[in-house]
């Protein structure tokens, strides 16, 4: 994050990867780690292979999405 000018203390400019072309003006919505709520649960030994498969599938999908950027 950087300030757009030294005199504009309330105005900030953010840069990142856009979802679509153009500009947006309005209140920002910040999504961060502290908003993620993951419920912990114990897996049975029979569930482990399927969970590993789902994880590896998600990793592959993420790699494909990153290559499109």
N, CA, C and O atoms as a Tinker XYZ file with bonds, in Angstrom:
   276  protein
     1  N      0.854000   -1.166000    0.000000    73     2
     2  CA     0.000000    0.000000    0.000000    64     1     3
     3  C      0.894000    1.221000    0.000000    63     2     4     5
     4  O      1.919000    1.259000    0.680000    81     3
     5  N      0.491000    2.226000   -0.776000    73     3     6
     6  CA     1.249000    3.470000   -0.787000    64     5     7
     7  C      0.274000    4.634000   -0.815000    63     6     8     9
     8  O     -0.826000    4.516000   -1.354000    81     7
     9  N      0.666000    5.732000   -0.248000    73     7    10
    10  CA    -0.157000    6.934000   -0.302000    64     9    11
    11  C     -0.025000    7.549000   -1.684000    63    10    12    13
    12  O      1.057000    7.552000   -2.271000    81    11
    13  N     -1.143000    8.076000   -2.209000    73    11    14
    14  CA    -1.109000    8.648000   -3.548000    64    13    15
    15  C     -0.334000    9.953000   -3.596000    63    14    16    17
    16  O      0.249000   10.279000   -4.630000    81    15
    17  N     -0.311000   10.709000   -2.506000    73    15    18
    18  CA     0.497000   11.921000   -2.428000    64    17    19
    19  C      0.792000   12.200000   -0.964000    63    18    20    21
    20  O      0.046000   11.760000   -0.090000    81    19
    21  N      1.855000   12.916000   -0.688000    73    19    22
    22  CA     2.206000   13.167000    0.710000    64    21    23
    23  C      1.163000   13.989000    1.455000    63    22    24    25
    24  O      1.067000   13.881000    2.677000    81    23
    25  N      0.375000   14.814000    0.752000    73    23    26
    26  CA    -0.604000   15.681000    1.404000    64    25    27
    27  C     -1.985000   15.053000    1.541000    63    26    28    29
    28  O     -2.816000   15.571000    2.287000    81    27
    29  N     -2.248000   13.975000    0.859000    73    27    30
    30  CA    -3.577000   13.358000    0.896000    64    29    31
    31  C     -3.559000   12.182000    1.861000    63    30    32    33
    32  O     -3.462000   11.031000    1.435000    81    31
    33  N     -3.650000   12.459000    3.150000    73    31    34
    34  CA    -3.520000   11.404000    4.147000    64    33    35
    35  C     -4.697000   10.435000    4.139000    63    34    36    37
    36  O     -4.525000    9.284000    4.540000    81    35
    37  N     -5.891000   10.849000    3.698000    73    35    38
    38  CA    -7.034000    9.951000    3.704000    64    37    39
    39  C     -7.209000    9.213000    2.382000    63    38    40    41
    40  O     -8.021000    8.291000    2.301000    81    39
    41  N     -6.476000    9.592000    1.358000    73    39    42
    42  CA    -6.597000    8.935000    0.059000    64    41    43
    43  C     -5.442000    7.968000   -0.133000    63    42    44    45
    44  O     -4.278000    8.341000    0.009000    81    43
    45  N     -5.772000    6.723000   -0.457000    73    43    46
    46  CA    -4.747000    5.706000   -0.654000    64    45    47
    47  C     -4.968000    5.026000   -1.992000    63    46    48    49
    48  O     -6.102000    4.887000   -2.450000    81    47
    49  N     -3.888000    4.609000   -2.609000    73    47    50
    50  CA    -3.946000    3.903000   -3.874000    64    49    51
    51  C     -3.455000    2.482000   -3.660000    63    50    52    53
    52  O     -2.399000    2.267000   -3.065000    81    51
    53  N     -4.219000    1.515000   -4.142000    73    51    54
    54  CA    -3.845000    0.116000   -4.039000    64    53    55
    55  C     -3.636000   -0.428000   -5.441000    63    54    56    57
    56  O     -4.321000   -0.026000   -6.381000    81    55
    57  N     -2.700000   -1.329000   -5.574000    73    55    58
    58  CA    -2.508000   -1.971000   -6.871000    64    57    59
    59  C     -2.587000   -3.477000   -6.680000    63    58    60    61
    60  O     -2.288000   -4.003000   -5.608000    81    59
    61  N     -2.992000   -4.153000   -7.734000    73    59    62
    62  CA    -3.122000   -5.602000   -7.665000    64    61    63
    63  C     -3.518000   -6.141000   -9.019000    63    62    64    65
    64  O     -3.381000   -5.457000  -10.033000    81    63
    65  N     -4.002000   -7.349000   -9.036000    73    63    66
    66  CA    -4.439000   -7.974000  -10.276000    64    65    67
    67  C     -5.930000   -7.713000  -10.428000    63    66    68    69
    68  O     -6.715000   -8.148000   -9.586000    81    67
    69  N     -6.343000   -7.007000  -11.491000    73    67    70
    70  CA    -7.759000   -6.682000  -11.659000    64    69    71
    71  C     -8.573000   -7.886000  -12.121000    63    70    72    73
    72  O     -8.069000   -8.775000  -12.806000    81    71
    73  N     -9.835000   -7.889000  -11.729000    73    71    74
    74  CA   -10.758000   -8.919000  -12.201000    64    73    75
    75  C    -11.352000   -8.533000  -13.546000    63    74    76    77
    76  O    -11.757000   -9.399000  -14.321000    81    75
    77  N    -11.405000   -7.231000  -13.826000    73    75    78
    78  CA   -11.925000   -6.738000  -15.100000    64    77    79
    79  C    -11.317000   -5.363000  -15.357000    63    78    80    81
    80  O    -10.813000   -4.726000  -14.432000    81    79
    81  N    -11.360000   -4.899000  -16.615000    73    79    82
    82  CA   -10.774000   -3.594000  -16.923000    64    81    83
    83  C    -11.606000   -2.448000  -16.348000    63    82    84    85
    84  O    -12.793000   -2.612000  -16.067000    81    83
    85  N    -10.974000   -1.291000  -16.178000    73    83    86
    86  CA   -11.693000   -0.102000  -15.722000    64    85    87
    87  C    -11.243000    0.336000  -14.350000    63    86    88    89
    88  O    -10.241000   -0.137000  -13.815000    81    87
    89  N    -12.022000    1.263000  -13.791000    73    87    90
    90  CA   -11.729000    1.770000  -12.455000    64    89    91
    91  C    -12.954000    1.578000  -11.579000    63    90    92    93
    92  O    -14.060000    1.366000  -12.075000    81    91
    93  N    -12.749000    1.653000  -10.293000    73    91    94
    94  CA   -13.851000    1.537000   -9.342000    64    93    95
    95  C    -13.691000    2.624000   -8.291000    63    94    96    97
    96  O    -12.587000    2.900000   -7.823000    81    95
    97  N    -14.804000    3.231000   -7.931000    73    95    98
    98  CA   -14.807000    4.250000   -6.890000    64    97    99
    99  C    -15.856000    3.835000   -5.874000    63    98   100   101
   100  O    -17.014000    3.606000   -6.224000    81    99
   101  N    -15.457000    3.741000   -4.635000    73    99   102
   102  CA   -16.401000    3.356000   -3.601000    64   101   103
   103  C    -15.664000    2.852000   -2.381000    63   102   104   105
   104  O    -14.433000    2.834000   -2.349000    81   103
   105  N    -16.420000    2.442000   -1.379000    73   103   106
   106  CA   -15.777000    1.954000   -0.164000    64   105   107
   107  C    -15.110000    0.598000   -0.422000    63   106   108   109
   108  O    -15.689000   -0.258000   -1.091000    81   107
   109  N    -13.901000    0.402000    0.102000    73   107   110
   110  CA   -13.211000   -0.873000   -0.114000    64   109   111
   111  C    -13.720000   -1.956000    0.825000    63   110   112   113
   112  O    -14.220000   -1.674000    1.913000    81   111
   113  N    -13.586000   -3.169000    0.393000    73   111   114
   114  CA   -13.869000   -4.327000    1.234000    64   113   115
   115  C    -12.569000   -5.106000    1.334000    63   114   116   117
   116  O    -12.032000   -5.551000    0.319000    81   115
   117  N    -12.064000   -5.273000    2.532000    73   115   118
   118  CA   -10.801000   -5.968000    2.744000    64   117   119
   119  C    -11.077000   -7.399000    3.174000    63   118   120   121
   120  O    -11.848000   -7.652000    4.100000    81   119
   121  N    -10.435000   -8.321000    2.488000    73   119   122
   122  CA   -10.549000   -9.730000    2.832000    64   121   123
   123  C     -9.175000  -10.176000    3.302000    63   122   124   125
   124  O     -8.185000  -10.036000    2.583000    81   123
   125  N     -9.122000  -10.705000    4.491000    73   123   126
   126  CA    -7.830000  -11.094000    5.030000    64   125   127
   127  C     -7.902000  -12.410000    5.779000    63   126   128   129
   128  O     -8.964000  -13.021000    5.903000    81   127
   129  N     -6.768000  -12.825000    6.268000    73   127   130
   130  CA    -6.665000  -14.092000    6.972000    64   129   131
   131  C     -7.590000  -14.168000    8.190000    63   130   132   133
   132  O     -8.151000  -15.227000    8.475000    81   131
   133  N     -7.748000  -13.082000    8.889000    73   131   134
   134  CA    -8.535000  -13.131000   10.117000    64   133   135
   135  C    -10.028000  -13.318000    9.860000    63   134   136   137
   136  O    -10.786000  -13.519000   10.809000    81   135
   137  N    -10.469000  -13.257000    8.610000    73   135   138
   138  CA   -11.877000  -13.470000    8.299000    64   137   139
   139  C    -12.179000  -14.927000    7.980000    63   138   140   141
   140  O    -13.346000  -15.304000    7.872000    81   139
   141  N    -11.162000  -15.742000    7.829000    73   139   142
   142  CA   -11.337000  -17.139000    7.468000    64   141   143
   143  C    -11.612000  -17.960000    8.716000    63   142   144   145
   144  O    -10.848000  -17.916000    9.680000    81   143
   145  N    -12.696000  -18.700000    8.694000    73   143   146
   146  CA   -13.054000  -19.538000    9.825000    64   145   147
   147  C    -13.087000  -20.987000    9.348000    63   146   148   149
   148  O    -14.006000  -21.391000    8.637000    81   147
   149  N    -12.096000  -21.755000    9.737000    73   147   150
   150  CA   -12.001000  -23.148000    9.321000    64   149   151
   151  C    -12.269000  -24.028000   10.527000    63   150   152   153
   152  O    -11.612000  -23.915000   11.562000    81   151
   153  N    -13.247000  -24.905000   10.369000    73   151   154
   154  CA   -13.592000  -25.800000   11.466000    64   153   155
   155  C    -12.681000  -27.026000   11.425000    63   154   156   157
   156  O    -12.553000  -27.671000   10.384000    81   155
   157  N    -12.068000  -27.337000   12.520000    73   155   158
   158  CA   -11.181000  -28.495000   12.596000    64   157   159
   159  C    -12.003000  -29.741000   12.882000    63   158   160   161
   160  O    -12.917000  -29.724000   13.706000    81   159
   161  N    -11.662000  -30.830000   12.183000    73   159   162
   162  CA   -12.331000  -32.092000   12.466000    64   161   163
   163  C    -11.342000  -33.230000   12.276000    63   162   164   165
   164  O    -10.341000  -33.080000   11.575000    81   163
   165  N    -11.618000  -34.352000   12.892000    73   163   166
   166  CA   -10.756000  -35.522000   12.796000    64   165   167
   167  C    -11.278000  -36.433000   11.701000    63   166   168   169
   168  O    -12.476000  -36.704000   11.622000    81   167
   169  N    -10.364000  -36.905000   10.853000    73   167   170
   170  CA   -10.735000  -37.813000    9.773000    64   169   171
   171  C    -10.555000  -39.259000   10.218000    63   170   172   173
   172  O     -9.661000  -39.589000   10.997000    81   171
   173  N    -11.426000  -40.100000    9.700000    73   171   174
   174  CA   -11.219000  -41.526000    9.913000    64   173   175
   175  C    -10.149000  -41.984000    8.924000    63   174   176   177
   176  O     -9.940000  -41.323000    7.907000    81   175
   177  N     -9.478000  -43.077000    9.191000    73   175   178
   178  CA    -8.457000  -43.562000    8.256000    64   177   179
   179  C     -9.004000  -43.782000    6.836000    63   178   180   181
   180  O     -8.268000  -43.629000    5.862000    81   179
   181  N    -10.263000  -44.132000    6.718000    73   179   182
   182  CA   -10.869000  -44.360000    5.407000    64   181   183
   183  C    -11.049000  -43.061000    4.618000    63   182   184   185
   184  O    -11.082000  -43.089000    3.388000    81   183
   185  N    -11.165000  -41.930000    5.307000    73   183   186
   186  CA   -11.380000  -40.638000    4.644000    64   185   187
   187  C    -10.093000  -39.997000    4.133000    63   186   188   189
   188  O    -10.142000  -39.115000    3.275000    81   187
   189  N     -8.952000  -40.427000    4.644000    73   187   190
   190  CA    -7.681000  -39.779000    4.322000    64   189   191
   191  C     -7.362000  -39.794000    2.826000    63   190   192   193
   192  O     -7.024000  -38.740000    2.288000    81   191
   193  N     -7.451000  -40.932000    2.122000    73   191   194
   194  CA    -7.122000  -40.915000    0.690000    64   193   195
   195  C     -7.974000  -39.926000   -0.115000    63   194   196   197
   196  O     -7.455000  -39.256000   -1.008000    81   195
   197  N     -9.252000  -39.827000    0.185000    73   195   198
   198  CA   -10.122000  -38.897000   -0.544000    64   197   199
   199  C     -9.742000  -37.450000   -0.242000    63   198   200   201
   200  O     -9.769000  -36.610000   -1.142000    81   199
   201  N     -9.393000  -37.148000    0.995000    73   199   202
   202  CA    -8.986000  -35.787000    1.346000    64   201   203
   203  C     -7.673000  -35.416000    0.657000    63   202   204   205
   204  O     -7.505000  -34.282000    0.209000    81   203
   205  N     -6.750000  -36.361000    0.573000    73   203   206
   206  CA    -5.492000  -36.109000   -0.142000    64   205   207
   207  C     -5.786000  -35.854000   -1.611000    63   206   208   209
   208  O     -5.215000  -34.943000   -2.211000    81   207
   209  N     -6.672000  -36.650000   -2.193000    73   207   210
   210  CA    -7.054000  -36.463000   -3.598000    64   209   211
   211  C     -7.666000  -35.077000   -3.815000    63   210   212   213
   212  O     -7.317000  -34.394000   -4.777000    81   211
   213  N     -8.568000  -34.660000   -2.938000    73   211   214
   214  CA    -9.198000  -33.337000   -3.064000    64   213   215
   215  C     -8.155000  -32.225000   -2.944000    63   214   216   217
   216  O     -8.212000  -31.232000   -3.670000    81   215
   217  N     -7.209000  -32.396000   -2.029000    73   215   218
   218  CA    -6.155000  -31.400000   -1.858000    64   217   219
   219  C     -5.300000  -31.285000   -3.114000    63   218   220   221
   220  O     -5.049000  -30.178000   -3.590000    81   219
   221  N     -4.847000  -32.419000   -3.657000    73   219   222
   222  CA    -4.006000  -32.401000   -4.853000    64   221   223
   223  C     -4.756000  -31.826000   -6.051000    63   222   224   225
   224  O     -4.167000  -31.138000   -6.885000    81   223
   225  N     -6.040000  -32.106000   -6.136000    73   223   226
   226  CA    -6.873000  -31.544000   -7.207000    64   225   227
   227  C     -6.953000  -30.021000   -7.068000    63   226   228   229
   228  O     -6.885000  -29.305000   -8.066000    81   227
   229  N     -7.095000  -29.529000   -5.846000    73   227   230
   230  CA    -7.152000  -28.084000   -5.603000    64   229   231
   231  C     -5.815000  -27.424000   -5.929000    63   230   232   233
   232  O     -5.788000  -26.322000   -6.476000    81   231
   233  N     -4.710000  -28.086000   -5.601000    73   231   234
   234  CA    -3.385000  -27.551000   -5.922000    64   233   235
   235  C     -3.225000  -27.445000   -7.433000    63   234   236   237
   236  O     -2.732000  -26.434000   -7.933000    81   235
   237  N     -3.640000  -28.483000   -8.169000    73   235   238
   238  CA    -3.532000  -28.465000   -9.627000    64   237   239
   239  C     -4.375000  -27.335000  -10.221000    63   238   240   241
   240  O     -3.920000  -26.628000  -11.120000    81   239
   241  N     -5.593000  -27.166000   -9.723000    73   239   242
   242  CA    -6.465000  -26.095000  -10.223000    64   241   243
   243  C     -5.836000  -24.730000   -9.954000    63   242   244   245
   244  O     -5.897000  -23.840000  -10.802000    81   243
   245  N     -5.238000  -24.564000   -8.789000    73   243   246
   246  CA    -4.581000  -23.302000   -8.448000    64   245   247
   247  C     -3.418000  -23.021000   -9.388000    63   246   248   249
   248  O     -3.244000  -21.890000   -9.840000    81   247
   249  N     -2.622000  -24.045000   -9.685000    73   247   250
   250  CA    -1.504000  -23.878000  -10.626000    64   249   251
   251  C     -2.016000  -23.423000  -11.990000    63   250   252   253
   252  O     -1.443000  -22.525000  -12.607000    81   251
   253  N     -3.099000  -24.046000  -12.458000    73   251   254
   254  CA    -3.669000  -23.683000  -13.757000    64   253   255
   255  C     -4.159000  -22.238000  -13.757000    63   254   256   257
   256  O     -3.956000  -21.510000  -14.729000    81   255
   257  N     -4.805000  -21.824000  -12.668000    73   255   258
   258  CA    -5.301000  -20.451000  -12.576000    64   257   259
   259  C     -4.147000  -19.451000  -12.548000    63   258   260   261
   260  O     -4.236000  -18.389000  -13.163000    81   259
   261  N     -3.073000  -19.778000  -11.846000    73   259   262
   262  CA    -1.922000  -18.875000  -11.787000    64   261   263
   263  C     -1.242000  -18.743000  -13.146000    63   262   264   265
   264  O     -0.727000  -17.675000  -13.478000    81   263
   265  N     -1.233000  -19.802000  -13.926000    73   263   266
   266  CA    -0.637000  -19.737000  -15.260000    64   265   267
   267  C     -1.434000  -18.837000  -16.200000    63   266   268   269
   268  O     -0.888000  -18.328000  -17.180000    81   267
   269  N     -2.717000  -18.636000  -15.912000    73   267   270
   270  CA    -3.556000  -17.785000  -16.761000    64   269   271
   271  C     -3.360000  -16.302000  -16.467000    63   270   272   273
   272  O     -3.821000  -15.459000  -17.236000    81   271
   273  N     -2.691000  -15.972000  -15.379000    73   271   274
   274  CA    -2.494000  -14.562000  -15.017000    64   273   275
   275  C     -1.409000  -13.959000  -15.877000    63   274   276
   276  O     -1.090000  -12.779000  -15.731000    81   275
